[in-house]
Amino acid sequence: MLQLIRILEDLPEGFDALLADAASEGVGHMARLADGWASGDQRFDGDGEALLGALLAGELAGIGGVSIEPAATEPARRVRRFYVRPAFRRQGVGRTLASALIQEALDQVDLLTCNAAASPAAAPFWKAQGFSPDRSGPWTHVLRRSVG
């Protein structure tokens, strides 16, 4: 069973394994999350920000956050620090986590951005979630809330 948790105080149990998997794939943004969390510089502490963990059978399968997008010319959020461990891919973890983050963001603003440059699989994944390619800012894809 897949369960999403809101991460508020400490990075969840199992984060070290997730961090190790990311590092083995050459993905550095989980290390940046750990460093930012430890220093207090990146805490996703409300005010339009959230960090969610995805647990599958009680094990941390993925993590993702949404934060304020400072580069947009309108109120916007960005998906960041998104990662699903290889052993848990193709099981709906990423889709469920992305859906929750999208809902969280688009309940607040009309524009959501993401940077899918870190991995060859990222761009097709975000397109499947409804994002469109867009290079008008420091992002690769955007999603706008539907009107009506």
CORVENRA-V43156 format. One record per helix or strand of 2 or more residues. SS is the DSSP state (H for helix, E for strand). FROM is the first residue (numbers start at 1). LEN is the number of residues. If there is no record, write none. Layout:
BEGIN
ss	from	len
SS	FROM	LEN
SS	FROM	LEN
END
This chain:
BEGIN
ss	from	len
E	2	5
H	15	10
H	29	11
E	49	8
E	59	10
E	76	9
H	86	3
H	93	14
E	111	4
H	120	9
E	132	2
E	141	4
END
